[in-house]
Amino acid sequence: MSEQQLTVVLTKAGRVKIRYPAVPLSDDGDRISVRAPWAAGTARDFGFVRFEPGDVFVEHFWRTRWYAVKEVRTGDGVLKGWYCDVTRPALVRGAEILVDDLDLDLWVSADGTSVLRLDEDEFAASGLAGSDPEAAAQAVRALDALDEQARKPAGLSALLR
């Protein structure tokens, strides 16, 4: 793909959470992969990982899957791990990748020894199970599938081949 720029637009509960520029890397018609710098601007320590200016994310979005997988590296190229967002399937429209965050997340450390399910309390409190039971079921299945894949010997890398 060319060095054109795309904009990733992440929404949550109908509101834009963040928009950030990304460089397209590949698009096979289902999965679109982009490279983007840490978009928050300032460091953020989650306890299990710290994202900071200079970090580079290679992000993979699928038009048919209910998640996105983000490989996180330092500016020097050292792998920190993978941050996975459970989302509705991505919609690519013009120069935008539209992604609807469904609260559930998964972190996998670079060495694969730490697999953390995140924000299950936020997901339960979101009310999605009542307002859109099918989407809620898809979200839970997606988190379970990511968790299972992360614990296999090939890990999340198998999804990205």
Secondary structure, 3 states (H helix, E strand, C coil): CCCCCEEEEEEECCEEEEEEEEEEEEECCCEEEEEEECCCCCCEECCCCEECCCCEEEEEEECCCCEEEEEEECCCCCEEEEEEEEECCCEEECCEEEEEEEEEEEEEECCCCCEEEECHHHHHHHCHHHHCHHHHHHHHHHHHHHHHHHCCCCHHHHHHC
